[in-house]
Amino acid sequence: MTEELTCFKAYDVRGRVPDQLNSDIAYRIGRAYAEYLRPKQVVVGYDIRLSSQELCASLSRGLVEAGADVINIGQCGTEEIYFATSHLNADGGIVVTASHNPADFNGMKFVRESSKPISGDTGLNEIKRLAQENNFVSCKELGAVSFDDTQPAYIEHLLGYVDVPNLRSLKIVCNAGNGGAGQTIDTIEQFLPLEFFKVHHEPDGTFPNGVPNPLLVENRGTTIDAIGLEGADMGIAWDGDFDRCFFFDENGRFIEGYYIVGLLAQSFLEQEPGAKIVHDPRLTWNTIEIAKEFSGEAVLCKTGHAFIKERMRIEDAVYGGEMSAHHYFRDFFYCDSGMVPWLLVAGLMSKTGKKLSELVNERMQAFPASGEINRRIEEPLSLLERIEELYCESCIGVDQTDGLSMEFENWRFNIRMSNTEPLVRLNVESRADEGLMKEKTAELLLLME
């Protein structure tokens, strides 16, 4: 009987080292990936975790012994693998990372040619099966490992999103959370007229200041304090592999990802009226309103990077955004980036002469939102059924693209099961009525308890 590899999740690989993920399993994943995809060239890289280099070496050995050539780009962020795979015209890419998981975890994220995602229903389950069976055909011709520095080309690409000569000399607090973002900031800052104040900047896989996850309220204090201390125009914080980017305004207020989606959607639609914007179902009204206002088309899509990227390709959407701070760009191979968003926001602040608070305040008042609230629920399906039954008489629209979305005249909610954790996630918003939003959030939380 084959051993179950519990590190395989819906979109990627993630597990505790060494019991759920180790060098042997990494080697088998390399063999399985190459056997499934039959790639000629695969780009690999790794994050700042203490186990990442060793796992990347074992993964590479598996790829090479299956006949694939490996291009190692070294320590990097997830988006640098997306970039390098397309830039080098490789057949696939794998980054060893566990993003914002605890220090003793690690994992992998996979793409195929053109940086297309590989998830459960597009090959990951097959890779898991092959890795579990561990019964590989010996390969007559081994691949080879080479090393490439794609960072200069990646930085040049990033600079293409912003009008550098017209940038104001903004003061920006940046918090890498001891993850990988600091390295990119150090490289790009020489090309920009921006002043960076760096917090938890040095990469450190022991995470001495806690796991790099700015969604945790307790992780935001250092960024907020630095904004006040430096009189900064904006604060930015990233998760460990910096594919998500979080914003704070000049007052140190954390800006929910939802309003950044609207802001970026507007900036793209002003340049390209009629373009399509893909968004998730959790919070929607602001994005839909902005798309209408600026002659665009808002396209609803199930939550999750694999779904968003696939839908963006189908629609040829210029931009896609999730309220969880994942931002996707047509010009970035339909992939998510944690560097492009803050460059665009700095560009908007420079172009309009407005503060970040001024760019989002109006939309925050027009569509106040609860932010995502998570609860562990024993029987999530019966909870969703009970809620639908209770609210169905008064609602004017139901959507089950992802979990349960119910719409009323002046408020709406989405409640869904997480794709990656045993949690139920709730989001509530209203039309210009913060009191109503809070009242309905409390009402739904009571049902969830």
C-alpha positions, 0 to 999 in steps of 0.5 A: 500500500502506498504511503499517503503524502499529506503535504499535497493541498488543493493548489500546492504542497505544504507540510511540516519538515521533516515528517510531512516534507523532506528531501526524499519526498522532494526528490519524488515530487521532482521525478513525478513532476517531470514524468507527468509534464515531460518538460525539457527545461524547468526553472527552480528557486527557493525562499528564505526558509532554513530548509529551502535550499536542501529541498530545492537540491533534492527536487532538482535531483529528481527532475534531472534524473527524470531527464529534465534540465534545471535552471536554478535562479536561487533565492527568490519570491514566488512571482520571480518563478512566474516571471523566469518561466515565461521570460526564459520560455521554459516548460515549467517552474517550481518554487520551494516556499511555505509563504506565511506558514510557521518556520518549521513548514515548507512547501512548493508551488508549481507552474507549467509552460507560460506560467500556467498554474498547476492545481488539483484539477490540472495535474497536481493530483496526478503528480501526487499519485506518481510521487506516492507510488514512487515507482519511476522508470529509469531515464536513459539521458539525464538532465543538467543543472545550470544557474541563471540570474533573472533578477535584472530582467525582472526588475526592468519588467517591474519598472515598466508599470510606473512612470518613473520620471513623474514619481513624487519623492514619497516616503514609504515604510516597507515591512518584509517580515524577514521574508524575501521582499527585502532583497527586491526592494534593495535592488529596485530602490536605486531606480526610484525617487522614493525613500524607504524606511525598512522594517524587519528587512533582513531575510531570516528563516527563523522568523524572529519577529513572527511569521510574515503574515500581515493579515494577523492584526498582531503583526501590523503594529511595527509597520503602523509605528514606523509610519508615525515615527517617519511621517511616511506617505504609505506603508507596505507589508508582504508575506514571506514569498511576497506574492501578496502585498498589504497597504497602510495609509499615511495615518497607519490605517490598514487598508482592506485588500478589497479597496485596493482591488477597486483602486487598481481596477479603476487605474487600468480602466482609465487607461483601457476603457472597456477592459475586463476585471476579474474579481472573487465573490467575497466582496463585490459591490465596489468592484462592480460599481467601479467597472460600470463607472469606468466602462469596464466589465466586472467578471465574477470568478471562484476564489483561488489563484488557479481559478482567477488565472484561468478565467483571466486568460479566457476573458483576456482580462487586464487585471484580477483582484482578490480581497485577500491581497492577491493581485493579478496582471495580464502583462505579468503572464496573468499571474499574481505579484506583490511588487506591481501593486505598490508601484501602481499605487505610488504612481497613482499617488504621484499622478493625482497628488492625493494621499492614499487615504484620499484615494480610498476613503470615498469607496470605504464609506460607500461600501463599508465591509467587515473584513474576513472573519474566520471560524472553525465550524464542525459541520460547515455544509449544514451551517450554509444550508441553515443560513440560506433557509433563514435569509431566503425570503428577504433576499433579492439574489443568491449566488453559489459560485463559491460558498453562499452569497446572498444579496439584499437591497442594502447589504450582502454577505458571502460565507464559504469554506476555505480551500486550504484550511478547516475554516469557514470564512465570512464577509459582509458589506453594505451600501453606505451604512456602516451600522447596518454592516456591523449589525448584520455581521454580528447577526451572522456570527451569532448563527455561526457560534 
